[in-house]
C-alpha cells in the first residue's frame, strides 16, 4: 500500500526540525487464518526520509538512536500512539 509523504515540525533538543517521511499504520495480529497460519502483526512506523533544520538536511548528522527518538516523537504527537 502506498503511503503519502508528509512533513511535520517538531521540537527536538530545543530545536525546531522539519521531518519528512511516510507513515505505516499498525497491523493487527491475526491468530489463525483458514489454513491455520497466523500473523504476529506489526507496530505503526514513521520512516524518515529527510530532517531539515533551517534549509539544511541534517539527517546524516544524527545517530540511529536520535532518529528512533524523533520517529517515536512523531508517532506520539501526530498519530496518537504511545511508544
MOPAC internal coordinates of N, CA, C and O (Angstrom, degrees):
PM7 1SCF
backbone

  N    0.0000 0     0.00 0     0.00 0    0    0    0
  C    1.4533 1     0.00 0     0.00 0    1    0    0
  C    1.5263 1   108.89 1     0.00 0    2    1    0
  O    1.2310 1   119.81 1   -51.48 1    3    2    1
  N    1.3000 1   117.97 1   128.52 1    3    2    1
  C    1.4632 1   122.17 1   179.74 1    5    3    2
  C    1.5236 1   109.74 1   -78.99 1    6    5    3
  O    1.2310 1   121.29 1   -41.97 1    7    6    5
  N    1.3029 1   115.14 1   138.03 1    7    6    5
  C    1.4560 1   120.99 1   179.70 1    9    7    6
  C    1.5236 1   108.73 1  -114.50 1   10    9    7
  O    1.2310 1   121.25 1   -32.86 1   11   10    9
  N    1.3054 1   115.22 1   147.14 1   11   10    9
  C    1.4578 1   121.38 1  -178.83 1   13   11   10
  C    1.5355 1   109.77 1   -78.36 1   14   13   11
  O    1.2310 1   120.91 1   -44.82 1   15   14   13
  N    1.3067 1   115.86 1   135.18 1   15   14   13
  C    1.4565 1   120.36 1   175.34 1   17   15   14
  C    1.5279 1   108.62 1   -70.55 1   18   17   15
  O    1.2310 1   120.94 1   -44.85 1   19   18   17
  N    1.3229 1   115.81 1   135.15 1   19   18   17
  C    1.4646 1   121.00 1  -178.96 1   21   19   18
  C    1.5190 1   110.00 1  -131.99 1   22   21   19
  O    1.2310 1   120.59 1   -27.75 1   23   22   21
  N    1.3236 1   116.49 1   152.25 1   23   22   21
  C    1.4600 1   122.29 1   176.68 1   25   23   22
  C    1.5223 1   108.69 1  -122.25 1   26   25   23
  O    1.2310 1   121.12 1   -47.69 1   27   26   25
  N    1.3204 1   115.46 1   132.31 1   27   26   25
  C    1.4678 1   122.13 1  -179.88 1   29   27   26
  C    1.5213 1   109.46 1  -126.10 1   30   29   27
  O    1.2310 1   120.84 1   -33.21 1   31   30   29
  N    1.3303 1   116.00 1   146.79 1   31   30   29
  C    1.4576 1   119.57 1   171.39 1   33   31   30
  C    1.5199 1   107.86 1  -100.47 1   34   33   31
  O    1.2310 1   121.40 1   -48.92 1   35   34   33
  N    1.3233 1   114.92 1   131.08 1   35   34   33
  C    1.4555 1   121.04 1   178.15 1   37   35   34
  C    1.5167 1   108.87 1  -134.95 1   38   37   35
  O    1.2310 1   121.33 1   -21.28 1   39   38   37
  N    1.3196 1   115.06 1   158.72 1   39   38   37
  C    1.4585 1   119.90 1   173.28 1   41   39   38
  C    1.5201 1   107.59 1  -104.15 1   42   41   39
  O    1.2310 1   121.11 1   -56.80 1   43   42   41
  N    1.3126 1   115.48 1   123.20 1   43   42   41
  C    1.4585 1   122.08 1  -179.89 1   45   43   42
  C    1.5194 1   107.83 1  -133.02 1   46   45   43
  O    1.2310 1   120.41 1   -58.16 1   47   46   45
  N    1.3196 1   116.82 1   121.84 1   47   46   45
  C    1.4788 1   122.10 1  -177.57 1   49   47   46
  C    1.5277 1   110.98 1    55.03 1   50   49   47
  O    1.2310 1   120.78 1  -138.02 1   51   50   49
  N    1.3280 1   116.12 1    41.98 1   51   50   49
  C    1.4672 1   123.67 1   178.31 1   53   51   50
  C    1.5244 1   113.85 1    64.19 1   54   53   51
  O    1.2310 1   120.18 1  -157.28 1   55   54   53
  N    1.3322 1   117.27 1    22.72 1   55   54   53
  C    1.4622 1   122.39 1   177.61 1   57   55   54
  C    1.5268 1   107.81 1  -126.50 1   58   57   55
  O    1.2310 1   120.35 1   -46.63 1   59   58   57
  N    1.3305 1   116.94 1   133.37 1   59   58   57
  C    1.4584 1   120.64 1   177.09 1   61   59   58
  C    1.5243 1   108.78 1   -80.84 1   62   61   59
  O    1.2310 1   121.14 1   -53.67 1   63   62   61
  N    1.3352 1   115.43 1   126.33 1   63   62   61
  C    1.4531 1   122.60 1   179.47 1   65   63   62
  C    1.5167 1   109.50 1  -120.12 1   66   65   63
  O    1.2310 1   120.65 1   -30.71 1   67   66   65
  N    1.3135 1   116.35 1   149.29 1   67   66   65
  C    1.4625 1   122.43 1   174.25 1   69   67   66
  C    1.5232 1   106.52 1  -110.78 1   70   69   67
  O    1.2310 1   121.25 1   -67.17 1   71   70   69
  N    1.3292 1   115.20 1   112.83 1   71   70   69
  C    1.4572 1   121.88 1  -172.72 1   73   71   70
  C    1.5270 1   109.04 1  -110.10 1   74   73   71
  O    1.2310 1   121.01 1   -54.50 1   75   74   73
  N    1.3266 1   115.67 1   125.50 1   75   74   73
  C    1.4608 1   122.44 1  -179.80 1   77   75   74
  C    1.5216 1   108.80 1  -113.46 1   78   77   75
  O    1.2310 1   121.11 1   -45.38 1   79   78   77
  N    1.3351 1   115.48 1   134.62 1   79   78   77
  C    1.4520 1   119.64 1   178.38 1   81   79   78
  C    1.5160 1   111.76 1  -176.79 1   82   81   79
  O    1.2310 1   121.44 1    14.99 1   83   82   81
  N    1.3188 1   114.86 1  -165.01 1   83   82   81
  C    1.4649 1   122.37 1  -175.66 1   85   83   82
  C    1.5193 1   110.23 1  -123.23 1   86   85   83
  O    1.2310 1   120.64 1   -42.24 1   87   86   85
  N    1.3280 1   116.38 1   137.76 1   87   86   85
  C    1.4590 1   123.35 1   178.01 1   89   87   86
  C    1.5231 1   110.09 1   -98.49 1   90   89   87
  O    1.2310 1   120.85 1   -47.07 1   91   90   89
  N    1.3163 1   115.98 1   132.93 1   91   90   89
  C    1.4704 1   122.34 1   172.19 1   93   91   90
  C    1.5171 1   107.48 1  -118.71 1   94   93   91
  O    1.2310 1   119.62 1   -61.30 1   95   94   93
  N    1.3232 1   118.34 1   118.70 1   95   94   93
  C    1.4587 1   120.49 1  -177.75 1   97   95   94
  C    1.5275 1   111.87 1   -68.88 1   98   97   95
  O    1.2310 1   121.63 1   -17.98 1   99   98   97
  N    1.3011 1   114.48 1   162.02 1   99   98   97
  C    1.4628 1   121.58 1   176.97 1  101   99   98
  C    1.5291 1   109.95 1   -60.27 1  102  101   99
  O    1.2310 1   120.88 1   -37.53 1  103  102  101
  N    1.3244 1   115.92 1   142.47 1  103  102  101
  C    1.4633 1   121.50 1   173.99 1  105  103  102
  C    1.5243 1   107.08 1  -110.33 1  106  105  103
  O    1.2310 1   120.61 1   -56.95 1  107  106  105
  N    1.2996 1   116.44 1   123.05 1  107  106  105
  C    1.4682 1   122.03 1  -176.44 1  109  107  106
  C    1.5255 1   111.55 1   -70.55 1  110  109  107
  O    1.2310 1   121.67 1   -29.34 1  111  110  109
  N    1.3171 1   114.41 1   150.66 1  111  110  109
  C    1.4497 1   121.29 1   176.98 1  113  111  110
  C    1.5262 1   109.93 1   -70.03 1  114  113  111
  O    1.2310 1   120.37 1   -38.48 1  115  114  113
  N    1.3411 1   116.90 1   141.52 1  115  114  113
  C    1.4615 1   123.10 1   174.38 1  117  115  114
  C    1.5192 1   106.52 1  -116.13 1  118  117  115
  O    1.2310 1   121.06 1   -63.26 1  119  118  117
  N    1.3272 1   115.59 1   116.74 1  119  118  117
  C    1.4630 1   118.76 1  -177.69 1  121  119  118
  C    1.5268 1   111.32 1   -66.42 1  122  121  119
  O    1.2310 1   119.97 1   127.39 1  123  122  121
  N    1.3302 1   117.66 1   -52.61 1  123  122  121
  C    1.4620 1   120.42 1  -178.44 1  125  123  122
  C    1.5160 1   110.38 1  -146.18 1  126  125  123
  O    1.2310 1   120.76 1   -46.94 1  127  126  125
  N    1.3217 1   116.15 1   133.06 1  127  126  125
  C    1.4577 1   122.17 1   169.61 1  129  127  126
  C    1.5276 1   107.21 1   -90.98 1  130  129  127
  O    1.2310 1   120.43 1    -1.62 1  131  130  129
  N    1.3241 1   116.78 1   178.38 1  131  130  129
  C    1.4687 1   120.46 1  -179.44 1  133  131  130
  C    1.5259 1   112.28 1   -62.74 1  134  133  131
  O    1.2310 1   120.15 1   154.80 1  135  134  133
  N    1.3277 1   117.32 1   -25.20 1  135  134  133
  C    1.4740 1   119.66 1   178.76 1  137  135  134
  C    1.5349 1   111.83 1   -93.47 1  138  137  135
  O    1.2310 1   120.56 1  -165.21 1  139  138  137
  N    1.3348 1   116.53 1    14.79 1  139  138  137
  C    1.4657 1   125.47 1   179.07 1  141  139  138
  C    1.5272 1   113.67 1    69.47 1  142  141  139
  O    1.2310 1   120.23 1  -168.06 1  143  142  141
  N    1.3175 1   117.17 1    11.94 1  143  142  141
  C    1.4570 1   119.14 1   171.99 1  145  143  142
  C    1.5297 1   108.00 1   -87.01 1  146  145  143
  O    1.2310 1   120.43 1   -12.04 1  147  146  145
  N    1.2813 1   116.79 1   167.96 1  147  146  145
  C    1.4583 1   121.26 1   178.47 1  149  147  146
  C    1.5146 1   110.34 1  -138.84 1  150  149  147
  O    1.2310 1   121.16 1     3.57 1  151  150  149
  N    1.3198 1   115.38 1  -176.43 1  151  150  149
  C    1.4568 1   121.22 1   177.98 1  153  151  150
  C    1.5199 1   107.46 1  -143.21 1  154  153  151
  O    1.2310 1   119.96 1   -54.41 1  155  154  153
  N    1.3358 1   117.68 1   125.59 1  155  154  153
  C    1.4641 1   119.64 1  -175.53 1  157  155  154
  C    1.5258 1   114.51 1   -72.30 1  158  157  155
  O    1.2310 1   119.95 1   170.18 1  159  158  157
  N    1.3328 1   117.70 1    -9.82 1  159  158  157
  C    1.4637 1   120.65 1  -178.19 1  161  159  158
  C    1.5166 1   110.93 1    85.27 1  162  161  159
  O    1.2310 1   121.02 1    -3.34 1  163  162  161
  N    1.3215 1   115.66 1   176.66 1  163  162  161
  C    1.4641 1   121.47 1   179.87 1  165  163  162
  C    1.5209 1   108.63 1  -151.34 1  166  165  163
  O    1.2310 1   120.38 1   -38.10 1  167  166  165
  N    1.3306 1   116.89 1   141.90 1  167  166  165
  C    1.4664 1   119.14 1   178.47 1  169  167  166
  C    1.5234 1   111.21 1   -73.20 1  170  169  167
  O    1.2310 1   120.63 1   -18.30 1  171  170  169
  N    1.3136 1   116.40 1   161.70 1  171  170  169
  C    1.4624 1   121.27 1   173.75 1  173  171  170
  C    1.5232 1   108.34 1   -64.26 1  174  173  171
  O    1.2310 1   120.89 1   -31.39 1  175  174  173
  N    1.3213 1   115.90 1   148.61 1  175  174  173
  C    1.4574 1   121.19 1   179.94 1  177  175  174
  C    1.5196 1   110.45 1  -138.36 1  178  177  175
  O    1.2310 1   121.33 1   -28.34 1  179  178  177
  N    1.3226 1   115.07 1   151.66 1  179  178  177
  C    1.4573 1   120.85 1   168.49 1  181  179  178
  C    1.5242 1   106.04 1  -125.50 1  182  181  179
  O    1.2310 1   120.55 1   -67.85 1  183  182  181
  N    1.3223 1   116.56 1   112.15 1  183  182  181
  C    1.4611 1   121.78 1  -179.32 1  185  183  182
  C    1.5156 1   110.36 1   -90.66 1  186  185  183
  O    1.2310 1   120.80 1   -63.83 1  187  186  185
  N    1.3165 1   116.08 1   116.17 1  187  186  185
  C    1.4682 1   121.15 1  -176.77 1  189  187  186
  C    1.5195 1   110.56 1   -81.23 1  190  189  187
  O    1.2310 1   121.05 1   -48.92 1  191  190  189
  N    1.3397 1   115.59 1   131.08 1  191  190  189
  C    1.4627 1   122.11 1   174.74 1  193  191  190
  C    1.5269 1   111.80 1  -104.15 1  194  193  191
  O    1.2310 1   120.80 1   147.54 1  195  194  193
  N    1.3423 1   116.08 1   -32.46 1  195  194  193
  C    1.4649 1   119.77 1  -174.81 1  197  195  194
  C    1.5212 1   109.26 1  -155.81 1  198  197  195
  O    1.2310 1   120.67 1   -38.37 1  199  198  197
  N    1.3304 1   116.32 1   141.63 1  199  198  197
  C    1.4620 1   122.41 1   173.45 1  201  199  198
  C    1.5191 1   107.10 1  -128.74 1  202  201  199
  O    1.2310 1   121.18 1   -59.78 1  203  202  201
  N    1.3203 1   115.35 1   120.22 1  203  202  201
  C    1.4571 1   119.99 1  -178.98 1  205  203  202
  C    1.5192 1   111.25 1  -113.32 1  206  205  203
  O    1.2310 1   121.91 1   -39.60 1  207  206  205
  N    1.3187 1   113.95 1   140.40 1  207  206  205
  C    1.4589 1   122.63 1   171.50 1  209  207  206
  C    1.5179 1   104.53 1  -125.13 1  210  209  207
  O    1.2310 1   120.85 1   -66.69 1  211  210  209
  N    1.3231 1   115.98 1   113.31 1  211  210  209
  C    1.4589 1   118.67 1  -169.74 1  213  211  210
  C    1.5186 1   106.91 1    68.50 1  214  213  211
  O    1.2310 1   120.02 1    52.24 1  215  214  213
  N    1.2952 1   117.56 1  -127.76 1  215  214  213
  C    1.4715 1   121.03 1   178.12 1  217  215  214
  C    1.5225 1   112.31 1  -104.66 1  218  217  215
  O    1.2310 1   120.27 1  -173.87 1  219  218  217
  N    1.3166 1   117.09 1     6.13 1  219  218  217
  C    1.4599 1   121.37 1  -176.08 1  221  219  218
  C    1.5212 1   111.67 1   -99.37 1  222  221  219
  O    1.2310 1   120.45 1   -43.11 1  223  222  221
  N    1.3301 1   116.75 1   136.89 1  223  222  221
  C    1.4623 1   121.91 1   172.63 1  225  223  222
  C    1.5325 1   106.81 1   -83.17 1  226  225  223
  O    1.2310 1   120.52 1   -63.68 1  227  226  225
  N    1.3275 1   116.62 1   116.32 1  227  226  225
  C    1.4631 1   121.27 1  -175.44 1  229  227  226
  C    1.5245 1   112.77 1  -109.61 1  230  229  227
  O    1.2310 1   120.02 1  -167.40 1  231  230  229
  N    1.3117 1   117.56 1    12.60 1  231  230  229
  C    1.4598 1   120.50 1  -175.38 1  233  231  230
  C    1.5334 1   112.15 1   -56.28 1  234  233  231
  O    1.2310 1   119.80 1   139.43 1  235  234  233
  N    1.3246 1   117.98 1   -40.57 1  235  234  233
  C    1.4625 1   121.05 1  -178.65 1  237  235  234
  C    1.5302 1   113.16 1   -70.05 1  238  237  235
  O    1.2310 1   120.06 1   167.48 1  239  238  237
  N    1.3221 1   117.49 1   -12.52 1  239  238  237
  C    1.4639 1   120.90 1   179.28 1  241  239  238
  C    1.5292 1   112.77 1   -87.26 1  242  241  239
  O    1.2310 1   120.48 1   168.67 1  243  242  241
  N    1.3362 1   116.68 1   -11.33 1  243  242  241
  C    1.4607 1   121.32 1  -175.73 1  245  243  242
  C    1.5230 1   110.70 1   -98.74 1  246  245  243
  O    1.2310 1   121.10 1   -33.63 1  247  246  245
  N    1.3277 1   115.50 1   146.37 1  247  246  245
  C    1.4678 1   120.86 1   178.60 1  249  247  246
  C    1.5264 1   110.25 1   -78.59 1  250  249  247
  O    1.2310 1   120.73 1   -13.03 1  251  250  249
  N    1.3080 1   116.20 1   166.97 1  251  250  249
  C    1.4639 1   121.31 1   177.46 1  253  251  250
  C    1.5134 1   112.18 1   -59.76 1  254  253  251
  O    1.2310 1   120.09 1   140.37 1  255  254  253
  N    1.3285 1   117.43 1   -39.63 1  255  254  253
  C    1.4696 1   119.72 1   179.78 1  257  255  254
  C    1.5264 1   111.28 1   -69.08 1  258  257  255
  O    1.2310 1   119.98 1   146.25 1  259  258  257
  N    1.3319 1   117.64 1   -33.75 1  259  258  257
  C    1.4650 1   120.15 1   176.34 1  261  259  258
  C    1.5223 1   110.67 1   -68.03 1  262  261  259
  O    1.2310 1   120.26 1   140.00 1  263  262  261
  N    1.3309 1   117.11 1   -40.00 1  263  262  261
  C    1.4658 1   120.52 1   177.05 1  265  263  262
  C    1.5232 1   110.26 1   -62.47 1  266  265  263
  O    1.2310 1   120.27 1   139.19 1  267  266  265
  N    1.3384 1   117.08 1   -40.81 1  267  266  265
  C    1.4631 1   120.89 1   177.06 1  269  267  266
  C    1.5251 1   111.21 1   -61.28 1  270  269  267
  O    1.2310 1   120.46 1   136.77 1  271  270  269
  N    1.3362 1   116.72 1   -43.23 1  271  270  269
  C    1.4701 1   120.65 1   178.67 1  273  271  270
  C    1.5245 1   110.87 1   -61.59 1  274  273  271
  O    1.2310 1   120.12 1   137.96 1  275  274  273
  N    1.3128 1   117.38 1   -42.04 1  275  274  273
  C    1.4664 1   121.71 1  -179.60 1  277  275  274
  C    1.5243 1   110.07 1   -66.31 1  278  277  275
  O    1.2310 1   120.03 1   138.23 1  279  278  277
  N    1.3314 1   117.55 1   -41.77 1  279  278  277
  C    1.4685 1   120.47 1   176.65 1  281  279  278
  C    1.5256 1   110.78 1   -59.81 1  282  281  279
  O    1.2310 1   120.22 1   134.26 1  283  282  281
  N    1.3320 1   117.19 1   -45.74 1  283  282  281
  C    1.4638 1   120.36 1   179.60 1  285  283  282
  C    1.5259 1   111.29 1   -64.99 1  286  285  283
  O    1.2310 1   120.12 1   142.10 1  287  286  285
  N    1.3172 1   117.37 1   -37.90 1  287  286  285
  C    1.4650 1   121.39 1   177.90 1  289  287  286
  C    1.5243 1   110.60 1   -61.34 1  290  289  287
  O    1.2310 1   120.14 1   138.06 1  291  290  289
  N    1.3200 1   117.34 1   -41.94 1  291  290  289
  C    1.4678 1   121.01 1   178.10 1  293  291  290
  C    1.5226 1   110.60 1   -65.59 1  294  293  291
  O    1.2310 1   120.12 1   134.54 1  295  294  293
  N    1.3350 1   117.37 1   -45.46 1  295  294  293
  C    1.4677 1   119.86 1   178.95 1  297  295  294
  C    1.5195 1   111.34 1   -60.78 1  298  297  295
  O    1.2310 1   120.01 1   137.40 1  299  298  297
  N    1.3150 1   117.59 1   -42.60 1  299  298  297
  C    1.4682 1   121.41 1  -178.54 1  301  299  298
  C    1.5234 1   112.00 1   -70.45 1  302  301  299
  O    1.2310 1   120.13 1   143.34 1  303  302  301
  N    1.3272 1   117.36 1   -36.66 1  303  302  301
  C    1.4624 1   121.47 1  -175.13 1  305  303  302
  C    1.5260 1   112.96 1   -82.71 1  306  305  303
  O    1.2310 1   120.30 1   134.73 1  307  306  305
  N    1.3236 1   117.03 1   -45.27 1  307  306  305
  C    1.4559 1   120.55 1  -171.20 1  309  307  306
  C    1.5281 1   114.46 1  -102.81 1  310  309  307
  O    1.2310 1   120.06 1   160.54 1  311  310  309
  N    1.3112 1   117.49 1   -19.46 1  311  310  309
  C    1.4639 1   119.82 1  -176.86 1  313  311  310
  C    1.5170 1   112.98 1  -119.80 1  314  313  311
  O    1.2310 1   119.71 1  -172.88 1  315  314  313
  N    1.3193 1   118.15 1     7.12 1  315  314  313
  C    1.4614 1   123.27 1   174.03 1  317  315  314
  C    1.5296 1   112.94 1    57.44 1  318  317  315
  O    1.2310 1   120.94 1  -136.75 1  319  318  317
  N    1.3298 1   115.80 1    43.25 1  319  318  317
  C    1.4581 1   120.76 1   173.89 1  321  319  318
  C    1.5169 1   107.49 1  -104.14 1  322  321  319
  O    1.2310 1   120.76 1   -25.51 1  323  322  321
  N    1.3056 1   116.15 1   154.49 1  323  322  321
  C    1.4576 1   121.21 1   177.71 1  325  323  322
  C    1.5262 1   109.25 1  -114.71 1  326  325  323
  O    1.2310 1   120.63 1   -85.72 1  327  326  325
  N    1.3330 1   116.40 1    94.28 1  327  326  325
  C    1.4654 1   121.52 1   177.33 1  329  327  326
  C    1.4953 1   109.32 1  -118.26 1  330  329  327
  O    1.2310 1   120.10 1   180.00 1  331  330  329

